[in-house]
Amino acid sequence: MNSEEWVEGLWPWVRAEHRPTLAAAWGWLGARCRTEGGRRLAPALLLLLSPLNALVIPCRPMVGSCVNFQVTLSRQGVAGPERVRLAVRAGSGVQALRCSGVQGGSLEREDAPLREGLTLWLDAGAVADDPLGSAARVLGALLEAGGEILRRKPGPGART
């Protein structure tokens, strides 16, 4: 099944009122995907991450990766915006979450307001065979990295 058939297979599972938004998001992101792996994973990411208002954008390609996305989860906190950014990559035979530097503190600090430099490597074969399962791994890594942001009460005037 190619990426277009995969997208067409998703439509019956999307509520009618959400189809225009998902179609617009896919139209924008799909046109910017450089690889078939990215085109297969993108619709599943959009579908699973839409309730969180997460942003999915292409990022700079990396040698050996067939998927190159940056996923950002954000919300307004007391001291301003709080964000978690996760680079999503895929290569042959790898599945790991790597940290290449954390802004605002170490991963062990519970009060770190912003996490940067997190990279989730997915297996390229898993992305091709099970894009929804791969998107679920991205969701899990994003929720794990952004757990403290989601647990804290939003600041006054914050949009939830």
PyMOL commands that place a pseudoatom at each C-alpha (Angstrom):
pseudoatom trace, name=CA, resn=MET, resi=1, chain=A, elem=C, hetatm=0, pos=[0.000, 0.000, 0.000]
pseudoatom trace, name=CA, resn=ASN, resi=2, chain=A, elem=C, hetatm=0, pos=[1.454, 3.382, -0.957]
pseudoatom trace, name=CA, resn=SER, resi=3, chain=A, elem=C, hetatm=0, pos=[1.048, 6.594, 1.038]
pseudoatom trace, name=CA, resn=GLU, resi=4, chain=A, elem=C, hetatm=0, pos=[-1.987, 7.812, -0.912]
pseudoatom trace, name=CA, resn=GLU, resi=5, chain=A, elem=C, hetatm=0, pos=[-3.845, 4.515, -0.366]
pseudoatom trace, name=CA, resn=TRP, resi=6, chain=A, elem=C, hetatm=0, pos=[-2.922, 4.700, 3.329]
pseudoatom trace, name=CA, resn=VAL, resi=7, chain=A, elem=C, hetatm=0, pos=[-4.387, 8.242, 3.582]
pseudoatom trace, name=CA, resn=GLU, resi=8, chain=A, elem=C, hetatm=0, pos=[-7.564, 7.181, 1.783]
pseudoatom trace, name=CA, resn=GLY, resi=9, chain=A, elem=C, hetatm=0, pos=[-7.930, 4.297, 4.236]
pseudoatom trace, name=CA, resn=LEU, resi=10, chain=A, elem=C, hetatm=0, pos=[-7.921, 6.749, 7.164]
pseudoatom trace, name=CA, resn=TRP, resi=11, chain=A, elem=C, hetatm=0, pos=[-10.905, 8.850, 6.041]
pseudoatom trace, name=CA, resn=PRO, resi=12, chain=A, elem=C, hetatm=0, pos=[-13.623, 6.426, 7.199]
pseudoatom trace, name=CA, resn=TRP, resi=13, chain=A, elem=C, hetatm=0, pos=[-12.169, 6.632, 10.735]
pseudoatom trace, name=CA, resn=VAL, resi=14, chain=A, elem=C, hetatm=0, pos=[-12.204, 10.441, 10.891]
pseudoatom trace, name=CA, resn=ARG, resi=15, chain=A, elem=C, hetatm=0, pos=[-15.337, 12.291, 11.993]
pseudoatom trace, name=CA, resn=ALA, resi=16, chain=A, elem=C, hetatm=0, pos=[-16.897, 14.347, 9.226]
pseudoatom trace, name=CA, resn=GLU, resi=17, chain=A, elem=C, hetatm=0, pos=[-16.411, 17.614, 11.144]
pseudoatom trace, name=CA, resn=HIS, resi=18, chain=A, elem=C, hetatm=0, pos=[-12.663, 16.921, 11.495]
pseudoatom trace, name=CA, resn=ARG, resi=19, chain=A, elem=C, hetatm=0, pos=[-12.027, 15.919, 7.872]
pseudoatom trace, name=CA, resn=PRO, resi=20, chain=A, elem=C, hetatm=0, pos=[-11.483, 19.453, 6.497]
pseudoatom trace, name=CA, resn=THR, resi=21, chain=A, elem=C, hetatm=0, pos=[-8.843, 20.217, 9.142]
pseudoatom trace, name=CA, resn=LEU, resi=22, chain=A, elem=C, hetatm=0, pos=[-7.041, 16.908, 8.664]
pseudoatom trace, name=CA, resn=ALA, resi=23, chain=A, elem=C, hetatm=0, pos=[-7.226, 17.272, 4.869]
pseudoatom trace, name=CA, resn=ALA, resi=24, chain=A, elem=C, hetatm=0, pos=[-5.693, 20.762, 5.068]
pseudoatom trace, name=CA, resn=ALA, resi=25, chain=A, elem=C, hetatm=0, pos=[-2.945, 19.590, 7.435]
pseudoatom trace, name=CA, resn=TRP, resi=26, chain=A, elem=C, hetatm=0, pos=[-2.170, 16.609, 5.201]
pseudoatom trace, name=CA, resn=GLY, resi=27, chain=A, elem=C, hetatm=0, pos=[-2.222, 18.807, 2.092]
pseudoatom trace, name=CA, resn=TRP, resi=28, chain=A, elem=C, hetatm=0, pos=[0.399, 21.090, 3.630]
pseudoatom trace, name=CA, resn=LEU, resi=29, chain=A, elem=C, hetatm=0, pos=[2.593, 18.433, 5.265]
pseudoatom trace, name=CA, resn=GLY, resi=30, chain=A, elem=C, hetatm=0, pos=[2.249, 15.813, 2.542]
pseudoatom trace, name=CA, resn=ALA, resi=31, chain=A, elem=C, hetatm=0, pos=[3.545, 18.222, -0.094]
pseudoatom trace, name=CA, resn=ARG, resi=32, chain=A, elem=C, hetatm=0, pos=[6.653, 18.830, 2.014]
pseudoatom trace, name=CA, resn=CYS, resi=33, chain=A, elem=C, hetatm=0, pos=[7.530, 15.195, 2.755]
pseudoatom trace, name=CA, resn=ARG, resi=34, chain=A, elem=C, hetatm=0, pos=[10.744, 14.255, 0.975]
pseudoatom trace, name=CA, resn=THR, resi=35, chain=A, elem=C, hetatm=0, pos=[10.529, 10.486, 1.379]
pseudoatom trace, name=CA, resn=GLU, resi=36, chain=A, elem=C, hetatm=0, pos=[7.957, 7.723, 1.112]
pseudoatom trace, name=CA, resn=GLY, resi=37, chain=A, elem=C, hetatm=0, pos=[8.563, 6.908, 4.789]
pseudoatom trace, name=CA, resn=GLY, resi=38, chain=A, elem=C, hetatm=0, pos=[7.656, 10.474, 5.708]
pseudoatom trace, name=CA, resn=ARG, resi=39, chain=A, elem=C, hetatm=0, pos=[4.536, 10.367, 3.527]
pseudoatom trace, name=CA, resn=ARG, resi=40, chain=A, elem=C, hetatm=0, pos=[3.428, 7.143, 5.236]
pseudoatom trace, name=CA, resn=LEU, resi=41, chain=A, elem=C, hetatm=0, pos=[4.039, 8.373, 8.791]
pseudoatom trace, name=CA, resn=ALA, resi=42, chain=A, elem=C, hetatm=0, pos=[2.712, 11.937, 8.414]
pseudoatom trace, name=CA, resn=PRO, resi=43, chain=A, elem=C, hetatm=0, pos=[-1.033, 11.143, 8.198]
pseudoatom trace, name=CA, resn=ALA, resi=44, chain=A, elem=C, hetatm=0, pos=[-0.836, 8.828, 11.206]
pseudoatom trace, name=CA, resn=LEU, resi=45, chain=A, elem=C, hetatm=0, pos=[0.994, 11.519, 13.198]
pseudoatom trace, name=CA, resn=LEU, resi=46, chain=A, elem=C, hetatm=0, pos=[-1.603, 14.118, 12.249]
pseudoatom trace, name=CA, resn=LEU, resi=47, chain=A, elem=C, hetatm=0, pos=[-4.405, 11.761, 13.260]
pseudoatom trace, name=CA, resn=LEU, resi=48, chain=A, elem=C, hetatm=0, pos=[-2.964, 10.744, 16.644]
pseudoatom trace, name=CA, resn=LEU, resi=49, chain=A, elem=C, hetatm=0, pos=[-1.537, 14.119, 17.649]
pseudoatom trace, name=CA, resn=SER, resi=50, chain=A, elem=C, hetatm=0, pos=[-4.503, 16.304, 16.675]
pseudoatom trace, name=CA, resn=PRO, resi=51, chain=A, elem=C, hetatm=0, pos=[-6.186, 16.118, 20.126]
pseudoatom trace, name=CA, resn=LEU, resi=52, chain=A, elem=C, hetatm=0, pos=[-2.996, 17.574, 21.662]
pseudoatom trace, name=CA, resn=ASN, resi=53, chain=A, elem=C, hetatm=0, pos=[-2.748, 20.409, 19.135]
pseudoatom trace, name=CA, resn=ALA, resi=54, chain=A, elem=C, hetatm=0, pos=[0.793, 19.252, 18.447]
pseudoatom trace, name=CA, resn=LEU, resi=55, chain=A, elem=C, hetatm=0, pos=[2.616, 20.751, 15.496]
pseudoatom trace, name=CA, resn=VAL, resi=56, chain=A, elem=C, hetatm=0, pos=[4.252, 18.426, 12.951]
pseudoatom trace, name=CA, resn=ILE, resi=57, chain=A, elem=C, hetatm=0, pos=[6.696, 19.966, 10.494]
pseudoatom trace, name=CA, resn=PRO, resi=58, chain=A, elem=C, hetatm=0, pos=[9.476, 18.629, 8.283]
pseudoatom trace, name=CA, resn=CYS, resi=59, chain=A, elem=C, hetatm=0, pos=[12.978, 19.192, 9.612]
pseudoatom trace, name=CA, resn=ARG, resi=60, chain=A, elem=C, hetatm=0, pos=[16.437, 19.105, 8.094]
pseudoatom trace, name=CA, resn=PRO, resi=61, chain=A, elem=C, hetatm=0, pos=[17.150, 15.688, 6.580]
pseudoatom trace, name=CA, resn=MET, resi=62, chain=A, elem=C, hetatm=0, pos=[19.718, 13.507, 8.294]
pseudoatom trace, name=CA, resn=VAL, resi=63, chain=A, elem=C, hetatm=0, pos=[21.926, 11.020, 6.506]
pseudoatom trace, name=CA, resn=GLY, resi=64, chain=A, elem=C, hetatm=0, pos=[20.503, 7.517, 6.914]
pseudoatom trace, name=CA, resn=SER, resi=65, chain=A, elem=C, hetatm=0, pos=[17.021, 8.681, 7.930]
pseudoatom trace, name=CA, resn=CYS, resi=66, chain=A, elem=C, hetatm=0, pos=[13.939, 8.106, 5.795]
pseudoatom trace, name=CA, resn=VAL, resi=67, chain=A, elem=C, hetatm=0, pos=[11.724, 10.204, 8.112]
pseudoatom trace, name=CA, resn=ASN, resi=68, chain=A, elem=C, hetatm=0, pos=[12.569, 13.752, 9.174]
pseudoatom trace, name=CA, resn=PHE, resi=69, chain=A, elem=C, hetatm=0, pos=[9.956, 15.522, 11.306]
pseudoatom trace, name=CA, resn=GLN, resi=70, chain=A, elem=C, hetatm=0, pos=[9.924, 17.840, 14.269]
pseudoatom trace, name=CA, resn=VAL, resi=71, chain=A, elem=C, hetatm=0, pos=[6.928, 17.460, 16.560]
pseudoatom trace, name=CA, resn=THR, resi=72, chain=A, elem=C, hetatm=0, pos=[6.203, 20.242, 19.049]
pseudoatom trace, name=CA, resn=LEU, resi=73, chain=A, elem=C, hetatm=0, pos=[3.813, 20.070, 21.965]
pseudoatom trace, name=CA, resn=SER, resi=74, chain=A, elem=C, hetatm=0, pos=[3.181, 23.425, 23.635]
pseudoatom trace, name=CA, resn=ARG, resi=75, chain=A, elem=C, hetatm=0, pos=[0.900, 25.253, 25.992]
pseudoatom trace, name=CA, resn=GLN, resi=76, chain=A, elem=C, hetatm=0, pos=[0.845, 28.595, 27.752]
pseudoatom trace, name=CA, resn=GLY, resi=77, chain=A, elem=C, hetatm=0, pos=[2.337, 28.394, 31.230]
pseudoatom trace, name=CA, resn=VAL, resi=78, chain=A, elem=C, hetatm=0, pos=[2.678, 30.889, 34.050]
pseudoatom trace, name=CA, resn=ALA, resi=79, chain=A, elem=C, hetatm=0, pos=[6.086, 32.087, 32.822]
pseudoatom trace, name=CA, resn=GLY, resi=80, chain=A, elem=C, hetatm=0, pos=[5.200, 31.956, 29.126]
pseudoatom trace, name=CA, resn=PRO, resi=81, chain=A, elem=C, hetatm=0, pos=[5.009, 29.201, 26.539]
pseudoatom trace, name=CA, resn=GLU, resi=82, chain=A, elem=C, hetatm=0, pos=[6.173, 25.736, 27.561]
pseudoatom trace, name=CA, resn=ARG, resi=83, chain=A, elem=C, hetatm=0, pos=[7.286, 23.471, 24.739]
pseudoatom trace, name=CA, resn=VAL, resi=84, chain=A, elem=C, hetatm=0, pos=[8.578, 19.992, 24.137]
pseudoatom trace, name=CA, resn=ARG, resi=85, chain=A, elem=C, hetatm=0, pos=[10.258, 19.392, 20.796]
pseudoatom trace, name=CA, resn=LEU, resi=86, chain=A, elem=C, hetatm=0, pos=[10.919, 15.930, 19.472]
pseudoatom trace, name=CA, resn=ALA, resi=87, chain=A, elem=C, hetatm=0, pos=[12.812, 15.154, 16.272]
pseudoatom trace, name=CA, resn=VAL, resi=88, chain=A, elem=C, hetatm=0, pos=[11.446, 12.003, 14.641]
pseudoatom trace, name=CA, resn=ARG, resi=89, chain=A, elem=C, hetatm=0, pos=[13.806, 9.999, 12.430]
pseudoatom trace, name=CA, resn=ALA, resi=90, chain=A, elem=C, hetatm=0, pos=[13.733, 6.496, 10.967]
pseudoatom trace, name=CA, resn=GLY, resi=91, chain=A, elem=C, hetatm=0, pos=[16.528, 4.215, 9.886]
pseudoatom trace, name=CA, resn=SER, resi=92, chain=A, elem=C, hetatm=0, pos=[17.215, 0.544, 9.355]
pseudoatom trace, name=CA, resn=GLY, resi=93, chain=A, elem=C, hetatm=0, pos=[17.162, -1.521, 12.529]
pseudoatom trace, name=CA, resn=VAL, resi=94, chain=A, elem=C, hetatm=0, pos=[16.983, 1.307, 15.082]
pseudoatom trace, name=CA, resn=GLN, resi=95, chain=A, elem=C, hetatm=0, pos=[14.412, 2.270, 17.689]
pseudoatom trace, name=CA, resn=ALA, resi=96, chain=A, elem=C, hetatm=0, pos=[15.588, 4.569, 20.441]
pseudoatom trace, name=CA, resn=LEU, resi=97, chain=A, elem=C, hetatm=0, pos=[14.975, 7.853, 22.218]
pseudoatom trace, name=CA, resn=ARG, resi=98, chain=A, elem=C, hetatm=0, pos=[18.122, 9.935, 22.366]
pseudoatom trace, name=CA, resn=CYS, resi=99, chain=A, elem=C, hetatm=0, pos=[18.815, 13.212, 24.106]
pseudoatom trace, name=CA, resn=SER, resi=100, chain=A, elem=C, hetatm=0, pos=[21.342, 15.489, 22.430]
pseudoatom trace, name=CA, resn=GLY, resi=101, chain=A, elem=C, hetatm=0, pos=[21.178, 18.336, 24.909]
pseudoatom trace, name=CA, resn=VAL, resi=102, chain=A, elem=C, hetatm=0, pos=[18.458, 19.714, 27.139]
pseudoatom trace, name=CA, resn=GLN, resi=103, chain=A, elem=C, hetatm=0, pos=[17.741, 23.392, 27.476]
pseudoatom trace, name=CA, resn=GLY, resi=104, chain=A, elem=C, hetatm=0, pos=[16.577, 24.556, 30.882]
pseudoatom trace, name=CA, resn=GLY, resi=105, chain=A, elem=C, hetatm=0, pos=[17.976, 21.639, 32.853]
pseudoatom trace, name=CA, resn=SER, resi=106, chain=A, elem=C, hetatm=0, pos=[18.760, 17.971, 32.702]
pseudoatom trace, name=CA, resn=LEU, resi=107, chain=A, elem=C, hetatm=0, pos=[16.272, 15.227, 31.971]
pseudoatom trace, name=CA, resn=GLU, resi=108, chain=A, elem=C, hetatm=0, pos=[16.350, 14.291, 35.647]
pseudoatom trace, name=CA, resn=ARG, resi=109, chain=A, elem=C, hetatm=0, pos=[15.123, 17.705, 36.804]
pseudoatom trace, name=CA, resn=GLU, resi=110, chain=A, elem=C, hetatm=0, pos=[11.383, 17.712, 37.320]
pseudoatom trace, name=CA, resn=ASP, resi=111, chain=A, elem=C, hetatm=0, pos=[11.113, 21.494, 37.057]
pseudoatom trace, name=CA, resn=ALA, resi=112, chain=A, elem=C, hetatm=0, pos=[12.763, 21.791, 33.621]
pseudoatom trace, name=CA, resn=PRO, resi=113, chain=A, elem=C, hetatm=0, pos=[10.338, 23.986, 31.645]
pseudoatom trace, name=CA, resn=LEU, resi=114, chain=A, elem=C, hetatm=0, pos=[11.624, 23.219, 28.137]
pseudoatom trace, name=CA, resn=ARG, resi=115, chain=A, elem=C, hetatm=0, pos=[13.164, 20.151, 26.634]
pseudoatom trace, name=CA, resn=GLU, resi=116, chain=A, elem=C, hetatm=0, pos=[15.239, 20.404, 23.504]
pseudoatom trace, name=CA, resn=GLY, resi=117, chain=A, elem=C, hetatm=0, pos=[17.329, 17.968, 21.589]
pseudoatom trace, name=CA, resn=LEU, resi=118, chain=A, elem=C, hetatm=0, pos=[15.193, 14.861, 21.981]
pseudoatom trace, name=CA, resn=THR, resi=119, chain=A, elem=C, hetatm=0, pos=[15.348, 12.541, 18.989]
pseudoatom trace, name=CA, resn=LEU, resi=120, chain=A, elem=C, hetatm=0, pos=[13.202, 9.455, 18.535]
pseudoatom trace, name=CA, resn=TRP, resi=121, chain=A, elem=C, hetatm=0, pos=[14.616, 6.950, 16.068]
pseudoatom trace, name=CA, resn=LEU, resi=122, chain=A, elem=C, hetatm=0, pos=[12.061, 4.554, 14.593]
pseudoatom trace, name=CA, resn=ASP, resi=123, chain=A, elem=C, hetatm=0, pos=[12.761, 1.453, 12.558]
pseudoatom trace, name=CA, resn=ALA, resi=124, chain=A, elem=C, hetatm=0, pos=[12.234, 2.220, 8.859]
pseudoatom trace, name=CA, resn=GLY, resi=125, chain=A, elem=C, hetatm=0, pos=[10.600, -1.177, 8.306]
pseudoatom trace, name=CA, resn=ALA, resi=126, chain=A, elem=C, hetatm=0, pos=[8.127, -0.559, 11.129]
pseudoatom trace, name=CA, resn=VAL, resi=127, chain=A, elem=C, hetatm=0, pos=[7.234, 2.840, 9.649]
pseudoatom trace, name=CA, resn=ALA, resi=128, chain=A, elem=C, hetatm=0, pos=[6.522, 1.203, 6.286]
pseudoatom trace, name=CA, resn=ASP, resi=129, chain=A, elem=C, hetatm=0, pos=[4.595, -1.769, 7.717]
pseudoatom trace, name=CA, resn=ASP, resi=130, chain=A, elem=C, hetatm=0, pos=[2.773, -0.085, 10.619]
pseudoatom trace, name=CA, resn=PRO, resi=131, chain=A, elem=C, hetatm=0, pos=[2.654, 3.712, 10.354]
pseudoatom trace, name=CA, resn=LEU, resi=132, chain=A, elem=C, hetatm=0, pos=[-0.066, 3.968, 13.003]
pseudoatom trace, name=CA, resn=GLY, resi=133, chain=A, elem=C, hetatm=0, pos=[1.994, 1.916, 15.476]
pseudoatom trace, name=CA, resn=SER, resi=134, chain=A, elem=C, hetatm=0, pos=[5.024, 4.095, 14.732]
pseudoatom trace, name=CA, resn=ALA, resi=135, chain=A, elem=C, hetatm=0, pos=[2.927, 7.226, 15.292]
pseudoatom trace, name=CA, resn=ALA, resi=136, chain=A, elem=C, hetatm=0, pos=[1.820, 5.735, 18.622]
pseudoatom trace, name=CA, resn=ARG, resi=137, chain=A, elem=C, hetatm=0, pos=[5.509, 5.419, 19.609]
pseudoatom trace, name=CA, resn=VAL, resi=138, chain=A, elem=C, hetatm=0, pos=[5.971, 9.107, 18.739]
pseudoatom trace, name=CA, resn=LEU, resi=139, chain=A, elem=C, hetatm=0, pos=[2.925, 10.001, 20.842]
pseudoatom trace, name=CA, resn=GLY, resi=140, chain=A, elem=C, hetatm=0, pos=[4.265, 7.954, 23.768]
pseudoatom trace, name=CA, resn=ALA, resi=141, chain=A, elem=C, hetatm=0, pos=[7.706, 9.587, 23.577]
pseudoatom trace, name=CA, resn=LEU, resi=142, chain=A, elem=C, hetatm=0, pos=[6.155, 13.044, 23.328]
pseudoatom trace, name=CA, resn=LEU, resi=143, chain=A, elem=C, hetatm=0, pos=[3.887, 12.439, 26.321]
pseudoatom trace, name=CA, resn=GLU, resi=144, chain=A, elem=C, hetatm=0, pos=[6.764, 10.999, 28.335]
pseudoatom trace, name=CA, resn=ALA, resi=145, chain=A, elem=C, hetatm=0, pos=[8.999, 13.972, 27.531]
pseudoatom trace, name=CA, resn=GLY, resi=146, chain=A, elem=C, hetatm=0, pos=[6.216, 16.482, 28.123]
pseudoatom trace, name=CA, resn=GLY, resi=147, chain=A, elem=C, hetatm=0, pos=[4.702, 14.807, 31.156]
pseudoatom trace, name=CA, resn=GLU, resi=148, chain=A, elem=C, hetatm=0, pos=[5.524, 17.589, 33.573]
pseudoatom trace, name=CA, resn=ILE, resi=149, chain=A, elem=C, hetatm=0, pos=[4.053, 20.201, 31.239]
pseudoatom trace, name=CA, resn=LEU, resi=150, chain=A, elem=C, hetatm=0, pos=[0.803, 18.287, 30.948]
pseudoatom trace, name=CA, resn=ARG, resi=151, chain=A, elem=C, hetatm=0, pos=[0.554, 17.640, 34.716]
pseudoatom trace, name=CA, resn=ARG, resi=152, chain=A, elem=C, hetatm=0, pos=[1.018, 21.266, 35.769]
pseudoatom trace, name=CA, resn=LYS, resi=153, chain=A, elem=C, hetatm=0, pos=[-1.995, 23.522, 35.931]
pseudoatom trace, name=CA, resn=PRO, resi=154, chain=A, elem=C, hetatm=0, pos=[-2.071, 26.056, 33.104]
pseudoatom trace, name=CA, resn=GLY, resi=155, chain=A, elem=C, hetatm=0, pos=[-1.342, 29.671, 33.882]
pseudoatom trace, name=CA, resn=PRO, resi=156, chain=A, elem=C, hetatm=0, pos=[-4.031, 32.345, 34.156]
pseudoatom trace, name=CA, resn=GLY, resi=157, chain=A, elem=C, hetatm=0, pos=[-5.460, 33.244, 30.776]
pseudoatom trace, name=CA, resn=ALA, resi=158, chain=A, elem=C, hetatm=0, pos=[-3.954, 30.140, 29.190]
pseudoatom trace, name=CA, resn=ARG, resi=159, chain=A, elem=C, hetatm=0, pos=[-5.780, 28.469, 26.358]
pseudoatom trace, name=CA, resn=THR, resi=160, chain=A, elem=C, hetatm=0, pos=[-6.464, 24.814, 27.070]
for i in range(1, 160): cmd.bond("trace and resi %d" % i, "trace and resi %d" % (i + 1))
show_as sticks, trace
zoom trace
